[in-house]
Amino acid sequence: MRKQEQILSVIALVLLAGIILYHVLSSPLRYEVTVEEEVTTETVVATTTVSLSVTDASPTEAAPPAETPSEPVTEAPTAAPGIDSSGKVNLNTATLEDLKTLKGVGDSKAQAILDDRNENGPFSSIEDLTRVSGIGQKTFESLKDQITV
């Protein structure tokens, strides 16, 4: 009976290791690395800023990266430049990627918005979005709660 217990223990350990390995490998991680360098030749001083953020999509929260005292660590921006704190996309500051986050706006409509903004200047109200070719009243109605100027 002792040998059977040992065999079952080994099988249980192998299964447990397999489950842990599966969990680790199936958790999508996103690494963002930003490196900024500033070199002043007059005083021969070099400054390097490195930031690393890890986002774990699993229910458990990932531990923050350790800070190295010799290198200042900066936080990654929390929002896109064209998206305000309420989550609305600002038509006057949004990038192509920001505009593509709007429901029903793909590459061509986002580019049309940017082209119109460059040709006609900033939007004075959200209703000005209807001046963009390809965006009619129906599209505007579906977007008006997601945009701002």
C-alpha positions, 0 to 999 in steps of 0.5 A: 500500500505504501508504493501506491501512496507514493505513486498517487503523490507523484501524480498529484504533484505533476498535475498541480505543477501542470495547473500552475504552469498553465495559469502562468502561461495563459495570463496575458501580461503587457509590458510598457517600457519608456526610456528617456535620455538627456545628455548635457555635453557642457557639464558631461552629465547624463540622466536616464529615466526608465519606467516599466509597468506590468499589467496582469489581466488575471483577477489577482493584482500584479506586484508593482515593479521594484524601484531602483534608487539610482534611477528615477522612475516615472509613472506611465500616463493614465489616460490618452491625450485626447480622452478626458477624466470622464472618458469622453474623447475631446475632438480638438485634442484626440489622436487617431487612436483616441478617435478610433475608440469611439463606437462606429468610428474606424480608420477612415472616419477618424482620419476624416475628423483629423483632416477636417480639424486640420483644414477648418480649425478646432471644433467649437461645439460637438455639433460641429462634428456633423461638418465632417464628411461621412458623419451625419445626424444619425452617427452624431446622435450615437456619438454625442455622449462619448465626445466633448470639445 
